[in-house]
Amino acid sequence: MEEIFHYSFFQHAVWAVLLISLAGAVIGTYVVTRRLVFITGGITHASFGGLGLGFFFGVNPVVTALGFAVLSALGVEWMSRRSRVREDSAIAVFWTLGMAVGIIFIFLTPGYTPGLNEFLFGSILTVTTSDLWIYASYTALLYLFFLLFYRRIVYVAFDRDFAVTRHVAVRFFEYGMTLFIAVCVVLSIRLVGIMLLLSLLTMPQLIADLFCNRYHHILLFSAAVGVVAGLSGLFISYGLNVPAGACIVFVLVVFYVLARLAVGLKKAFAAPEEGQ
């Protein structure tokens, strides 16, 4: 097993797991706390429209997907706040628009569209050094923003109305975190693909929520879960010669089931003691 670490592609994959797990801990904790899982799914699928445009016009699909995801995320926020449209309805509009645009332009793209499967199902072993620098820069910027405005972001995440009464610039932090969510979604697509991305940004937080009740504890616990699951998934995929993204998500699901069982057993054993 040790020889796999001598390969640069595996080293890149390990660093990608570490960086995206750290970024996903911040983004995922905010998403789960604010109950934005649906909007994250909408951004993920809307980015498919950018992929289709990128393949059709012969430009980097990541760039066009990022543009489409950011515009979709900001569009959902704008429609739900200004146009008196329910947030889930606004998400449905951009979700279906992105998927429709992506399908149309991929179909119109002449010949075979190489690399499409990487974005649909993930291909973490193709991550390059330049990708890692992008991941590192994004993660550093995210943590800088989060640490500078930690208390205000927590106010907005838990209780938007309370944040308004505390004179917090709620709109600024909502749009700012939405922008970070959109960028995280596009950067993470290379890891597990559009189909499984939502699990990567929510499962670690759901597991952490079973054992923690403070925001920063959930953040730290979910980061640890993400790293362990990511590395475990990489080794399993190497051993079985199957896609790494699917293995990472599978490990996360197993962790969640085991965590639920542990919590259930703890309650079951605690109940008789309380009765006595």
C-alpha positions as CSV (number, residue, x, y, z in Angstrom):
1,M,0.0,0.0,0.0
2,E,2.9,2.4,0.7
3,E,4.0,2.5,-2.9
4,I,0.8,4.4,-3.9
5,F,2.1,7.4,-2.1
6,H,5.0,7.7,-4.5
7,Y,2.6,8.6,-7.3
8,S,1.9,12.3,-7.8
9,F,-1.7,11.8,-8.8
10,F,-2.4,10.1,-5.4
11,Q,-0.6,12.8,-3.5
12,H,-2.7,15.4,-5.3
13,A,-5.9,13.4,-4.4
14,V,-4.9,13.3,-0.7
15,W,-4.3,17.1,-0.6
16,A,-7.6,17.7,-2.5
17,V,-9.5,15.7,0.1
18,L,-7.8,17.6,3.0
19,L,-8.5,21.0,1.4
20,I,-12.1,20.4,0.3
21,S,-12.9,18.7,3.7
22,L,-11.8,21.9,5.5
23,A,-13.7,24.1,3.1
24,G,-16.7,21.8,3.2
25,A,-16.8,21.9,7.0
26,V,-17.5,25.6,7.0
27,I,-19.8,25.6,4.0
28,G,-21.7,22.4,5.0
29,T,-22.2,23.6,8.6
30,Y,-23.7,26.9,7.4
31,V,-25.8,25.1,4.8
32,V,-27.2,22.5,7.3
33,T,-27.8,25.1,10.0
34,R,-29.6,27.5,7.7
35,R,-31.5,24.6,6.1
36,L,-30.1,25.5,2.7
37,V,-29.6,21.9,1.5
38,F,-32.2,22.3,-1.3
39,I,-30.6,25.5,-2.6
40,T,-27.2,23.8,-2.6
41,G,-28.6,21.0,-4.7
42,G,-30.1,23.6,-7.0
43,I,-26.8,25.3,-7.4
44,T,-25.1,22.0,-8.1
45,H,-27.5,21.0,-10.8
46,A,-27.7,24.5,-12.3
47,S,-23.9,24.4,-12.8
48,F,-24.5,21.7,-15.4
49,G,-25.7,24.5,-17.7
50,G,-22.3,26.1,-17.4
51,L,-20.6,22.8,-18.2
52,G,-22.7,22.4,-21.4
53,L,-21.8,26.0,-22.5
54,G,-18.1,25.3,-21.8
55,F,-18.0,22.2,-23.9
56,F,-20.0,23.8,-26.7
57,F,-17.8,26.9,-27.0
58,G,-14.6,25.1,-26.3
59,V,-13.6,26.9,-23.1
60,N,-12.7,25.5,-19.7
61,P,-16.0,24.0,-18.4
62,V,-15.0,24.8,-14.8
63,V,-15.0,28.5,-15.6
64,T,-18.4,28.5,-17.3
65,A,-19.8,26.2,-14.6
66,L,-18.5,28.6,-11.9
67,G,-20.1,31.6,-13.7
68,F,-23.4,29.8,-14.1
69,A,-23.4,28.6,-10.4
70,V,-22.6,32.0,-9.0
71,L,-25.3,33.7,-11.2
72,S,-27.8,31.0,-10.2
73,A,-27.1,31.3,-6.5
74,L,-27.3,35.1,-6.5
75,G,-30.5,34.9,-8.7
76,V,-32.2,32.6,-6.2
77,E,-31.3,35.1,-3.4
78,W,-32.6,38.0,-5.4
79,M,-35.8,36.3,-6.5
80,S,-36.7,35.1,-3.0
81,R,-36.0,38.5,-1.4
82,R,-37.1,41.0,-4.0
83,S,-39.7,39.4,-6.2
84,R,-41.8,37.8,-3.5
85,V,-41.1,34.3,-4.9
86,R,-40.8,31.4,-2.5
87,E,-37.2,30.3,-2.2
88,D,-38.0,26.7,-3.2
89,S,-39.8,28.0,-6.3
90,A,-36.8,30.2,-7.3
91,I,-34.5,27.2,-6.8
92,A,-36.7,25.1,-9.1
93,V,-36.5,27.7,-11.8
94,F,-32.6,27.8,-11.8
95,W,-32.3,24.1,-11.2
96,T,-34.3,23.2,-14.3
97,L,-32.9,26.0,-16.4
98,G,-29.3,24.8,-15.7
99,M,-30.1,21.2,-16.5
100,A,-32.0,22.1,-19.7
101,V,-29.3,24.4,-20.9
102,G,-26.6,21.8,-20.2
103,I,-28.4,19.0,-22.0
104,I,-29.1,21.2,-25.0
105,F,-25.6,22.5,-25.5
106,I,-23.9,19.1,-24.8
107,F,-26.2,17.6,-27.4
108,L,-25.3,20.4,-29.9
109,T,-21.5,19.9,-29.2
110,P,-20.1,18.1,-32.2
111,G,-18.4,14.8,-31.6
112,Y,-17.6,13.2,-28.3
113,T,-17.4,15.5,-25.2
114,P,-14.3,14.3,-23.3
115,G,-14.2,14.9,-19.6
116,L,-18.0,15.0,-19.2
117,N,-18.0,11.9,-17.0
118,E,-15.5,13.5,-14.7
119,F,-18.0,16.2,-13.9
120,L,-21.0,13.9,-13.7
121,F,-19.4,11.2,-11.5
122,G,-16.1,12.7,-10.3
123,S,-12.5,11.9,-11.0
124,I,-10.4,13.0,-8.0
125,L,-7.3,11.2,-9.4
126,T,-7.1,13.8,-12.2
127,V,-6.6,16.7,-9.9
128,T,-3.5,18.8,-10.9
129,T,-1.1,21.0,-9.1
130,S,-2.8,24.1,-10.4
131,D,-6.2,22.7,-9.1
132,L,-4.6,22.3,-5.6
133,W,-3.5,26.0,-5.6
134,I,-7.0,27.0,-6.5
135,Y,-8.4,24.9,-3.7
136,A,-5.9,26.2,-1.3
137,S,-6.6,29.9,-2.2
138,Y,-10.3,29.4,-2.0
139,T,-10.0,27.6,1.4
140,A,-7.7,30.3,2.8
141,L,-10.1,33.1,1.6
142,L,-13.1,31.3,3.0
143,Y,-11.5,30.9,6.5
144,L,-10.3,34.5,6.5
145,F,-13.8,35.7,5.8
146,F,-15.3,33.2,8.3
147,L,-12.9,34.1,11.1
148,L,-13.3,37.8,10.6
149,F,-17.1,37.7,10.8
150,Y,-17.6,34.4,12.8
151,R,-20.2,35.8,15.3
152,R,-22.2,37.6,12.7
153,I,-22.3,34.6,10.4
154,V,-23.5,32.4,13.3
155,Y,-26.3,34.9,14.1
156,V,-27.4,34.8,10.4
157,A,-27.2,31.0,10.3
158,F,-29.3,30.4,13.4
159,D,-31.7,33.3,13.5
160,R,-32.0,35.8,10.7
161,D,-34.5,38.0,12.5
162,F,-32.3,38.2,15.6
163,A,-29.4,39.2,13.4
164,V,-31.4,42.1,12.0
165,T,-32.2,43.3,15.6
166,R,-28.5,43.2,16.3
167,H,-27.9,45.5,13.3
168,V,-26.0,42.8,11.4
169,A,-25.6,43.4,7.7
170,V,-27.7,40.3,7.0
171,R,-28.0,40.7,3.2
172,F,-24.2,41.1,2.9
173,F,-23.5,37.9,4.7
174,E,-26.3,36.0,3.0
175,Y,-25.0,37.0,-0.5
176,G,-21.4,36.5,0.6
177,M,-22.0,32.9,2.0
178,T,-24.1,32.1,-1.0
179,L,-21.2,33.1,-3.2
180,F,-18.8,30.9,-1.3
181,I,-21.3,28.0,-1.5
182,A,-21.5,28.3,-5.3
183,V,-17.7,28.3,-5.6
184,C,-17.3,25.4,-3.3
185,V,-19.9,23.4,-5.3
186,V,-18.0,23.9,-8.6
187,L,-14.6,23.2,-7.1
188,S,-15.9,20.0,-5.4
189,I,-17.5,18.7,-8.6
190,R,-14.1,17.2,-9.7
191,L,-14.1,15.1,-6.5
192,V,-17.4,13.3,-6.5
193,G,-19.3,14.7,-9.4
194,I,-22.6,16.4,-9.7
195,M,-24.6,13.3,-8.8
196,L,-23.0,12.8,-5.4
197,L,-21.8,16.3,-4.5
198,L,-24.7,17.1,-2.1
199,S,-23.7,14.2,0.2
200,L,-20.2,15.5,0.5
201,L,-21.4,18.9,1.8
202,T,-24.1,17.6,4.2
203,M,-23.3,14.1,5.5
204,P,-20.3,15.1,7.7
205,Q,-22.5,17.8,9.4
206,L,-25.4,15.4,9.9
207,I,-23.0,13.0,11.6
208,A,-21.5,15.8,13.7
209,D,-24.9,17.0,14.7
210,L,-25.6,13.7,16.4
211,F,-22.8,14.3,18.9
212,C,-22.4,18.1,19.1
213,N,-24.7,21.0,19.9
214,R,-22.3,24.0,19.4
215,Y,-21.6,25.5,16.1
216,H,-17.8,25.4,16.3
217,H,-17.9,21.9,17.6
218,I,-20.0,20.8,14.7
219,L,-17.6,22.5,12.3
220,L,-14.5,20.8,13.8
221,F,-16.2,17.4,14.1
222,S,-17.5,17.5,10.5
223,A,-14.0,18.5,9.2
224,A,-12.5,15.5,10.9
225,V,-15.2,13.2,9.5
226,G,-14.7,14.6,6.1
227,V,-11.0,14.0,6.2
228,V,-11.3,10.4,7.6
229,A,-14.0,9.5,5.1
230,G,-12.2,11.0,2.2
231,L,-8.9,9.2,2.9
232,S,-10.7,5.9,3.6
233,G,-12.6,6.3,0.3
234,L,-9.4,6.8,-1.6
235,F,-7.8,3.7,-0.2
236,I,-10.9,1.6,-0.8
237,S,-11.1,2.9,-4.4
238,Y,-7.5,2.0,-4.9
239,G,-8.0,-1.5,-3.5
240,L,-11.2,-2.2,-5.5
241,N,-10.3,-0.2,-8.6
242,V,-13.6,1.7,-8.5
243,P,-14.3,5.5,-8.6
244,A,-13.0,7.3,-5.6
245,G,-15.9,9.7,-5.3
246,A,-18.5,7.0,-4.9
247,C,-16.3,5.3,-2.3
248,I,-16.0,8.5,-0.3
249,V,-19.8,9.0,-0.3
250,F,-20.3,5.3,0.6
251,V,-18.0,5.6,3.6
252,L,-19.9,8.8,4.7
253,V,-23.2,6.9,4.6
254,V,-21.7,4.0,6.6
255,F,-20.3,6.4,9.2
256,Y,-23.8,8.0,9.4
257,V,-25.5,4.6,10.0
258,L,-23.0,3.6,12.6
259,A,-23.3,7.0,14.3
260,R,-27.1,6.6,14.4
261,L,-26.7,3.1,15.9
262,A,-24.3,4.4,18.5
263,V,-26.6,7.2,19.6
264,G,-29.6,4.8,19.7
265,L,-27.7,2.2,21.8
266,K,-26.6,5.0,24.1
267,K,-30.2,6.1,24.6
268,A,-31.3,2.5,25.1
269,F,-28.8,1.8,27.8
270,A,-29.3,5.2,29.5
271,A,-33.1,4.7,29.7
272,P,-33.1,1.9,32.3
273,E,-30.6,3.8,34.5
274,E,-32.8,6.8,34.5
275,G,-35.8,4.7,35.5
276,Q,-33.9,3.3,38.4
